[in-house]
């Protein structure tokens, strides 16, 4: 099991395009690093929408949830709204002395500046694993990616997702995964155009160490690459 050490990164960020395997690799890290708090920005937003859409229509959070749901159909939510949803949880985890595993922070410049500033001001060392995947492989993966209800973990096939279903549940695909043109648009607009600049912001402002990993490899090879980098560049684990 991984042990906390003064020179071990207090923040591990999994970054990459849709279907790069961020969620899958996060599951491995969570098991090895039980003292780290995991937060997935995309899941937090989806949960916020689901919970608050059940409130009275005059409630502030209901209106915000509707706004965010609409924006997610075409692109990222507004930065201030994202911050409203995730900031408190991040602050509380740091105050509790926990490390952070941040899965898939967004593709917005303002978001990168905000998170980098927070990490730097709190003296948190940062390691970013950039899981690189080209557009052709992304399209192939999203077509076969399924989810089980009440389970945010993606499965690579309908059969695998069905095994995780309970009480007659049926696997489903997210809308953004079934629309090839939307997948291409998301890749070009949210990832390809800005990812280098955003990584540079983390590197410059949060003093992050950035490691590129070929996410087209098998799940096991990618997992071993992450663990080997942690062992090589940080204190023995």
N, C-alpha and C positions, 0 to 999 in steps of 0.2 A: 504493500500500500504506500502511496505517496505520503511523505511527511512534510509538514510546513518547515521552512528553513529561511533564515534572514535573507538569503540571496535568491530564493526561489520566487518567480514572478507572482505577485499577489493578484494580478489580473490576467486572465487568459481570454483572448477574443478570437472567436471563430468567424472568419470573414470570407465571403465568396458569393457567387451568383446563385440563383435558384437551382436546387437539385444538386448542389456541389457536395452534399453530405454533411452539412454543418450539424444537423440534428442527430444524425447517427454517431458522429464522433463525439458530440457533447455527452451522449449517453455513456460512452466509455470513460470520459473524463470525470463525470459525476460519481461513478463507482469508485474511481481511484482517489478522488479528492472530496471526501464527505464533508470536510470543513469549508468547502467553497460554496457560495450561494450562486445558483444558476438563474439567469434571466434571459429570456428570449423575447426581444422587442416585438417581433411579429405576433407571437402567441399572446403577449400581454395586451396588445391592441385588440386582437380578435376576442379575447376574454372580456375585455372592457366593453366592447360593443355588445356581446351576447348578454352580459349581466344587466347593463344599463338600458337596453332596448325594452326591458320589462318594466321600467319605471314609468311614472306619470309623464305624459308628453310635455308638460310644462317644466319638468325638472331640468336643471342645467346639464347634468350628465346624460340624460336622455337625448337632448338636442345635440350634444357633442358626439355621442355614439352614432347618431344618424348621419352627422356630417362626416365623421371618419369612415363610416361604412361606404358612403358614396365616393369619397376620395380614393379608397382602396381599390375601387373597380378600374381606375385608370392610372393610378400612380401612388406615390407616398402620401401619407397624411402630413399635415402641417407640423413643422418642428415644435412649436409651442404646445400643441396638443399631445404629441408624443412625449414630450418632457413632462407634461402633467400626469401622464399615465405611469411612467417608469421611474421618475426621479426619486420619489419617496422610498421605494423599495431598495434602490441602490444605496441611498444614504443610510438607511437603517442597517443594511448588511455590513457596510463599512464600519459603522458605529459599534456593531457587535463583534468587530474584529475578524470577520470572515473574509476569505478571498473571494474573487468574483470570476465566474465563467459567464462571459457575455456572448450569446449566440446571435449572430446576424445583426449587428447594429446597422442602422439604415444607410442610405446612400446620399445623405444630405450634408452639405458643407457646414451649415450651422450646427447640426447635430455633432459632427466630428469635433468642432471647436469647443462646444459645451462639454462633451464628455472628456476630451483631452484636458481641458482646464480643471475639471473636477478631479480627475485622476492625479494630475500633477500637484494640485494644491494639497491633496491628501497623502502625498509621498508614496504613491502606489506604483510599483514596478509593473511593466506591461509587456506581455508577449502576444503577438498577433500571428495566428496561423491563417495565411491566405490560401484557401483551397481553390485552386484555379481549375476551371472547366470551360471548354469552348462551347460555342452556341449549338453546334451539331449534337454534342453529347447531352447538353441540357435538354434539348427537344426530345431526344430519345428517352431520357429518364423521366421527365414529367408525364409522358404518355402512360407510363406503367406505374406511376406513384399513387398509392392508395392509402387511405386513413381509416382507422376504426373509430366509431363514435366515442367521444370522451377520452380520446387518446391522441395527443399531438404528435406522436412519433410516426414518421412516414414509413410505409412498407413498400418494397420494390415490386410487389405484385398483388393482385386481387386475392390470391390464395393465401398469402402470408398475412394480409390484413384480416381475412376472414377468420383465421385461427385466433386472432386477438379479440374478436367480437364476442359479446355475451348476450344471452337472453334474446336470441333471434335478431340481433343487430346485423346491419348490412354495411359492408365497406363502401366508402364513397371517395370521389376525387374532388379536390378544390376546383372552383370554376376557372381560376387562372391557369390551372394545369391542363385543362381540356381545350383551351383556345391557343393554337399555335402562334397566330399573329400577335396575340397579347403577350405570349411568352417572349417572342422576338423583341417586341416593343419594350417590355420590362428590362430585358437584358441590355438593350442599346441605350435606353433613357436613364435607367436607374443604376446600372453597373458599369458598362463599358465607358461611358462618357466621363465618369467622375471617380472611379475607384482609385486610380493612381494618385489623384490629388488628395483624396480622403486619407489614404494610407500615409501620405507624406505629412499630413496634418498630425496624425497620431505619432508619427516618428519624430517630428519636430517639437510638438507642444507637450506630448506625454512621455517623450523619451522612449517610445516603444521599440522593442526589437521585433522585426518582421521576418517571418519565415514562409517562403512560398512552397507549396506542396501540390503535386500533380494529383488532382482529385479524380482523374479518369482511371486511376489504378483501383484495385479491389479495396473493399472496406478494410480488410485486414492489413494491407500494405500501407494504406493511409494512416490507420491507427498506429502501426509500428513506427511510421515516420515521425508522427507527433511525439510519441513517447521517447524515441531515440534522440530527438532534438532536445527535449527537456533534460534528458540524462547527460547529453554532451555539453550543453551550453550553460547548465545551471548546476547547483549542488547535487551531489549523489543522492539518489532516491532509493 
